Amino acid sequence: MFLPFFETLRRTGVPVSLREFLTFLEGVAAGLVTFDVEGFYHLGRITMVKDERHLDRYDRAFAEAFRGLEEIAPETVIAALDLPPEWLAKLAERHLTEDERAAVQALGGFDRLMDTLRQRLAEQQGRHQGGSTWIGTAGTSPFGAWGYNPEGVRIGQDRGRHGRAVKVWDRREFANLDDRVDIGTRTIKVALRRLRRWAREGAAQELDLDGTIRATADQGWLDVRTRPERQNAVKVLLFLDVGGSMDPHVRVMEELFSAARSEFRHLEPWYFHNCLYEGVWRDNRRRWTEQVDTWHLLRSHGPDWRAIFVGDANMSPYELTHPGGANEHWNAETGQVWLARAASHWPRHLWINPTPERFWDNSHSIRLVRQIFPGAMVPMTVEGLTRGIKALSR
């Protein structure tokens, strides 16, 4: 009965063998998972996925084969605030006119928002909808879901709508980037090739034709000479912003990721969300349990590494300027502090922004990031990549 699942995995690019599929069936037959969708998902992933780069393909194949059963998961929305789920149930959505939106006033600053939220949590009794004060839905309150406020805290809403939230207090799940994407990567590869510094390292396994000719002429008999294969010795740290406002740019991010993997022998990809803070991660599914301390990267990767940040830099300015302004967690130090540390420690750095350059001046957060990386932010175009990589290779 699981043969269509096996065929879907092969069709979507997961290189699973028949032996691995039989191991999966043995696990099912042994009763390792029973009436447990999440356990069944992990059993298949453990037995049939050999490389973390294929995890996203496995997820898509699982969803297709089992019609979305993997989406059944415990409720995690608003867990950080311990709010009753019925408070934020979407019963109706209010659509405001432009005049009504203009009349809605912001509280006036991150600290005022946080203080007011604490007060509301202490005082509120029961569910609210359509109001302007309490935590609820479909109103103009700064706190809740499916409403509107020019400067609010979004709680219990699965997607953004107006791009106005200064803090999102939900735990969201992101997918790893797929580096198998090939279409459109050629021009990116051409640009990245400027950042190559060739060196011959390792065992002498490559035929040295010129050396062989010279040695044969000198000796009078055939004298075969070998040399180490020439490799790109440049070391690159690639920091990738995922989730939220980066979702529309996933395709071009995958193209860049695929091109970078093929061009650099020494490449370390790391994920972050919106801004660099005290922790980064390799796998978005384990980003809360297997984060790596950013201080560890600063200590273990010297200034000879190149640091490339890829992100739209579009976020609430408070994420950069205020402790506690980060989405999804409380940051003790501001995003500005962490970005400045990275820029100082890795002086050869670059920020690649998928947002068209003509829109940069409209974003306060992009202006702040450009101040930290002066002259080092380029658009994700062929011209921008060529310009940025040329500066990075100096």
TATA-V270987 format. One record per pair of residues at least 12 apart in sequence whose ideal C-beta (glycine too) atoms are under 10 Angstrom apart, sorted by the first residue. I is the first residue (numbers start at 1). J is the second residue. Records with the same first field share a line. If there is no record, write none. Layout:
I = J + J
This chain:
1 = 25 + 28
2 = 21 + 24 + 25 + 28 + 44 + 65 + 66
3 = 21 + 25
4 = 64 + 65 + 66
5 = 21 + 24 + 44 + 48 + 61 + 62 + 64 + 65 + 66
6 = 18 + 20 + 21 + 22 + 24 + 25 + 44 + 48 + 61 + 65
7 = 21 + 61 + 65
8 = 58 + 60 + 61 + 62 + 63 + 64 + 65 + 66
9 = 21 + 24 + 44 + 48 + 49 + 54 + 57 + 58 + 60 + 61 + 62 + 64 + 65
10 = 61
11 = 61 + 64
12 = 54 + 56 + 57 + 58 + 59 + 60 + 61 + 62 + 64 + 65
13 = 54 + 56 + 57 + 58 + 60 + 61 + 178 + 180
14 = 44 + 45 + 48 + 49 + 50 + 51 + 54 + 55 + 56 + 57 + 58 + 59 + 60 + 61 + 62
15 = 48 + 49 + 50 + 51 + 54 + 57
16 = 44 + 47 + 48 + 49 + 50 + 54 + 58 + 61
17 = 48 + 50
19 = 47
20 = 44 + 47 + 48 + 49 + 50
21 = 44 + 47 + 48
22 = 47
23 = 43 + 46 + 47 + 48
24 = 40 + 43 + 44 + 45 + 46 + 47 + 48
25 = 47
26 = 47
27 = 40 + 43 + 44 + 46 + 47
28 = 40 + 43 + 44 + 47
32 = 46 + 47
37 = 62 + 66 + 69 + 70 + 71 + 72 + 73
38 = 69 + 70 + 72 + 73 + 74
40 = 62 + 66 + 69 + 70
41 = 58 + 59 + 62 + 63 + 66 + 69 + 70 + 72
44 = 58 + 61 + 62 + 65 + 66 + 70
45 = 58 + 59 + 62 + 285
48 = 61
52 = 176 + 282 + 283 + 285
53 = 176 + 177 + 178 + 179 + 180 + 257 + 258 + 261
54 = 176 + 178 + 179 + 180
55 = 175 + 176 + 178 + 283 + 284 + 285
56 = 175 + 176 + 177 + 178 + 179 + 180 + 254 + 284 + 285
57 = 176 + 178 + 180
59 = 175 + 176 + 285
60 = 175 + 178
73 = 173
76 = 170 + 171 + 172 + 173
77 = 145 + 155 + 156 + 157 + 158 + 169 + 170 + 171 + 172
78 = 135 + 144 + 145 + 155 + 156 + 157 + 169 + 170 + 171
79 = 169 + 170 + 171
80 = 155 + 169 + 170 + 171 + 328 + 329 + 330
81 = 117 + 121 + 135 + 143 + 153 + 155 + 156 + 169 + 170
82 = 121
83 = 121 + 124 + 127 + 135 + 143 + 144 + 155 + 156 + 169
84 = 126 + 127
85 = 127 + 156
86 = 126 + 127
87 = 124 + 126 + 127 + 128 + 129 + 134 + 135 + 136 + 137 + 144 + 145 + 155 + 156
88 = 127 + 128 + 129 + 135 + 136 + 137 + 143 + 144 + 145 + 146 + 155 + 156 + 157
89 = 127 + 129 + 136 + 137 + 145 + 146 + 156
90 = 129 + 137 + 138 + 145 + 146 + 156 + 157 + 158
91 = 127 + 129 + 130 + 137 + 138 + 146
92 = 129 + 130 + 137 + 138 + 146
93 = 130 + 137 + 138 + 145 + 146 + 147 + 161
94 = 129 + 130 + 137 + 138 + 139 + 140 + 146 + 147 + 148
95 = 138 + 148
96 = 139 + 140 + 147 + 148 + 162
100 = 140 + 148
101 = 140 + 148 + 149 + 150 + 162 + 164
102 = 150
103 = 140
104 = 132 + 139 + 140 + 141 + 142 + 147 + 148 + 149 + 150 + 151 + 152
105 = 132 + 140 + 142 + 149 + 150 + 151
106 = 142 + 149 + 150 + 151 + 152 + 164 + 166
107 = 142 + 143 + 149 + 150 + 151 + 152 + 153 + 166
108 = 151
109 = 151 + 166 + 318 + 322
110 = 151 + 153 + 166 + 167 + 316 + 317 + 318 + 319 + 321 + 322 + 323 + 324 + 325
111 = 318 + 322 + 324
112 = 142 + 151
113 = 142 + 143 + 149 + 151 + 152 + 153 + 166 + 167 + 318
114 = 153 + 166 + 167 + 318 + 322 + 324 + 325
116 = 133 + 141 + 142 + 143 + 153
117 = 135 + 142 + 143 + 152 + 153 + 155 + 167 + 169
120 = 133 + 134 + 135 + 136 + 141 + 142 + 143 + 144
121 = 135 + 143
124 = 136 + 143
128 = 141 + 143 + 144
129 = 141 + 144 + 146 + 147
130 = 147
131 = 144 + 147
132 = 147 + 149
135 = 153 + 155 + 156
136 = 155 + 156
137 = 155 + 156 + 157
140 = 152
141 = 153
142 = 154 + 164 + 165 + 166
143 = 155 + 156 + 167 + 169
144 = 156 + 157
145 = 157 + 158 + 161 + 170
146 = 158 + 161
147 = 161 + 162
148 = 161 + 162 + 164
149 = 162 + 164 + 165 + 166
150 = 162 + 164 + 166
151 = 164 + 165 + 166 + 167 + 316 + 318
152 = 164 + 165 + 166 + 167
153 = 165 + 166 + 167 + 168 + 169
154 = 166 + 167 + 168 + 169 + 170 + 327
155 = 167 + 168 + 169 + 170
156 = 169 + 170
157 = 169 + 170
158 = 170 + 172
159 = 172 + 244 + 247
160 = 244 + 245 + 247
163 = 244 + 245 + 314 + 316
164 = 316
165 = 244 + 315 + 316 + 327
166 = 315 + 316 + 317 + 318 + 319 + 322 + 325 + 327
167 = 316 + 318 + 319 + 322 + 324 + 325 + 326 + 327 + 328
168 = 243 + 244 + 273 + 274 + 315 + 316 + 326 + 327 + 328
169 = 327 + 328 + 329
170 = 327 + 328
171 = 287 + 288 + 327 + 328 + 329
172 = 243 + 244 + 273 + 284 + 327 + 328
173 = 243 + 284 + 285 + 287 + 288
174 = 241 + 242 + 243 + 244 + 246 + 247 + 250 + 271 + 273 + 281 + 284 + 285 + 287
175 = 242 + 243 + 247 + 250 + 284 + 285
176 = 240 + 242 + 254 + 257 + 269 + 271 + 282 + 283 + 284 + 285
177 = 240 + 242 + 250 + 253 + 254 + 255 + 256 + 257 + 258 + 269 + 271 + 284 + 310
178 = 250 + 251 + 253 + 254 + 257 + 258
179 = 254 + 255 + 256 + 257 + 258 + 259 + 260 + 261 + 262 + 269
180 = 254 + 257 + 258 + 261
181 = 250 + 251 + 252 + 253 + 254 + 255 + 256 + 257 + 258 + 259
182 = 254 + 255 + 258 + 259 + 262
183 = 251 + 254 + 255 + 258
184 = 251 + 252 + 254 + 255 + 256 + 258 + 259
185 = 252 + 254 + 255 + 256 + 257 + 258 + 259 + 260 + 261 + 262 + 263
186 = 255 + 259
187 = 255 + 259 + 381 + 382 + 385 + 386
188 = 252 + 255 + 256 + 257 + 258 + 259 + 260 + 262 + 263 + 380 + 382 + 385 + 389
189 = 255 + 256 + 258 + 259 + 260 + 262 + 263
190 = 259 + 263 + 382 + 385 + 386 + 389
191 = 256 + 259 + 263 + 381 + 382 + 383 + 384 + 385 + 386 + 387 + 388 + 389 + 390
192 = 232 + 234 + 236 + 256 + 259 + 260 + 262 + 263 + 264 + 308 + 385 + 386 + 389 + 392
193 = 232 + 259 + 263 + 389
194 = 263 + 385 + 386 + 387 + 388 + 389 + 390 + 391 + 392 + 393
195 = 232 + 234 + 236 + 260 + 263 + 264 + 306 + 308 + 348 + 350 + 385 + 388 + 389 + 390 + 392 + 393
196 = 231 + 232 + 233 + 234 + 263 + 264 + 265 + 389 + 393
197 = 231 + 232 + 233 + 234 + 235 + 393
198 = 230 + 231 + 232 + 233 + 234
199 = 228 + 230 + 231 + 232 + 233 + 234 + 265
200 = 227 + 228 + 229 + 230 + 231 + 233
201 = 228 + 229 + 230 + 231 + 233 + 265
202 = 228 + 229 + 231
203 = 226 + 227 + 228 + 229
204 = 225 + 226 + 227 + 228 + 229
205 = 226 + 227 + 228 + 229
206 = 226 + 227 + 228 + 229 + 230
207 = 224 + 225 + 226 + 227
208 = 224 + 225 + 226 + 227 + 228
209 = 224 + 225 + 227
210 = 225 + 227
211 = 223 + 224 + 225 + 226 + 227
212 = 224 + 225 + 226
213 = 225
231 = 265 + 266
232 = 263 + 264 + 265 + 266 + 267
233 = 264 + 265 + 266 + 304
234 = 263 + 264 + 265 + 266 + 267 + 304 + 305 + 306 + 348 + 392 + 393
235 = 264 + 265 + 266 + 267 + 268 + 301 + 302 + 304 + 305 + 306
236 = 260 + 263 + 264 + 265 + 266 + 267 + 268 + 269 + 305 + 306 + 307 + 308 + 348 + 350 + 392
237 = 266 + 267 + 268 + 269 + 270 + 280 + 297 + 301 + 305 + 306 + 307 + 308 + 309 + 342 + 346 + 349
238 = 256 + 257 + 260 + 261 + 264 + 267 + 268 + 269 + 270 + 271 + 306 + 307 + 308 + 309 + 310 + 352
239 = 268 + 269 + 270 + 271 + 272 + 276 + 280 + 294 + 297 + 307 + 308 + 309 + 310 + 311 + 342 + 349 + 351
240 = 253 + 256 + 257 + 260 + 269 + 270 + 271 + 272 + 273 + 280 + 284 + 308 + 309 + 310 + 311 + 352
241 = 253 + 271 + 272 + 273 + 274 + 275 + 276 + 309 + 310 + 311 + 312 + 313 + 314 + 315 + 353 + 354
242 = 271 + 272 + 273 + 274 + 281 + 284 + 287 + 310 + 311
243 = 271 + 272 + 273 + 274 + 284 + 287 + 327 + 328
244 = 273 + 274 + 312 + 314 + 315 + 327 + 328
245 = 274 + 311 + 312 + 313 + 314 + 315 + 354 + 355
246 = 273 + 274 + 310 + 311 + 312 + 314 + 354 + 355
248 = 312 + 354 + 355
249 = 310 + 311 + 312 + 353 + 354 + 355 + 380
250 = 354
251 = 354
252 = 310 + 352 + 354 + 380 + 381
253 = 310 + 311 + 352 + 354 + 380
255 = 380
256 = 308 + 310 + 352 + 354 + 380 + 385
257 = 269 + 310
259 = 385
260 = 308 + 310
264 = 306 + 308
266 = 305 + 306
267 = 306 + 308
268 = 282 + 297 + 301 + 305
269 = 282 + 308 + 310
270 = 282 + 292 + 294 + 297 + 307 + 309
271 = 283 + 284 + 287 + 291
272 = 287 + 294 + 309 + 310 + 311 + 335 + 338
273 = 287 + 311 + 315 + 319 + 326 + 327 + 328 + 329
274 = 311 + 312 + 313 + 314 + 315 + 316 + 319 + 320 + 325 + 326 + 327 + 328 + 335 + 365
275 = 309 + 311 + 313 + 315 + 316 + 319 + 320 + 325 + 326 + 327 + 331 + 334 + 335 + 336 + 338 + 339 + 365 + 368 + 369
276 = 294 + 297 + 307 + 309 + 311 + 335 + 337 + 338 + 339 + 340 + 341 + 342 + 343
277 = 291 + 294 + 319 + 326 + 329 + 331 + 332 + 333 + 334 + 335 + 337 + 338 + 339
278 = 291 + 293 + 294 + 295 + 326 + 329 + 331 + 332 + 333 + 337 + 338
279 = 291 + 292 + 293 + 294 + 295 + 296 + 297 + 329 + 331
280 = 292 + 293 + 294 + 296 + 297
287 = 328
288 = 328 + 329
294 = 338 + 341 + 342
295 = 338 + 341
297 = 342 + 345 + 346
298 = 338 + 341 + 342 + 344 + 345 + 346
299 = 345
301 = 345 + 346
302 = 345 + 346
303 = 344 + 345 + 346 + 347 + 348
304 = 346 + 348
305 = 345 + 346 + 348 + 349
306 = 346 + 347 + 348 + 349 + 350 + 389 + 392 + 393
307 = 342 + 343 + 345 + 346 + 347 + 348 + 349 + 350 + 351 + 373 + 376 + 392
308 = 346 + 348 + 349 + 350 + 351 + 352 + 376 + 388 + 389 + 392
309 = 339 + 342 + 343 + 349 + 350 + 351 + 352 + 353 + 369 + 373 + 376 + 377
310 = 350 + 351 + 352 + 353 + 354 + 380
311 = 351 + 352 + 353 + 354 + 355 + 369
312 = 352 + 353 + 354 + 355 + 359 + 360 + 363 + 365 + 366 + 369 + 380
313 = 339 + 351 + 353 + 354 + 355 + 360 + 363 + 365 + 366 + 367 + 368 + 369 + 370 + 372 + 373 + 377
314 = 353 + 354 + 355 + 359 + 360 + 362 + 363 + 364 + 365 + 366 + 369
315 = 327 + 335 + 363 + 364 + 365 + 366 + 368 + 369
316 = 335 + 364 + 365
317 = 335 + 336 + 363 + 364 + 365 + 367 + 368
318 = 334 + 335 + 365
319 = 331 + 334 + 335 + 336 + 365 + 368
320 = 334 + 335 + 336 + 337 + 338 + 339 + 364 + 365 + 368 + 369 + 371 + 372
321 = 334 + 335 + 336 + 337 + 364 + 365 + 368
322 = 334 + 335 + 336
323 = 335 + 337
335 = 365 + 368 + 369 + 372
336 = 368 + 369 + 371 + 372
337 = 372
338 = 372
339 = 351 + 368 + 369 + 371 + 372 + 373
340 = 371 + 372 + 373
341 = 372
342 = 372 + 373
343 = 372 + 373 + 374 + 376
344 = 372
348 = 376 + 391 + 392 + 393 + 394
349 = 372 + 373 + 376 + 388 + 391 + 392
350 = 373 + 376 + 377 + 378 + 385 + 387 + 388 + 389 + 391 + 392
351 = 366 + 369 + 370 + 372 + 373 + 376 + 377 + 378 + 388
352 = 376 + 377 + 378 + 379 + 380 + 381 + 384 + 385 + 388 + 389
353 = 366 + 369 + 370 + 377 + 378 + 379 + 380 + 384 + 388
354 = 379 + 380 + 381 + 384
355 = 379 + 380
356 = 379 + 380 + 381
357 = 377 + 378 + 379 + 380 + 381 + 383 + 384
358 = 379
359 = 379
360 = 377 + 379
375 = 388 + 391
376 = 388 + 391 + 392
378 = 390 + 391 + 392
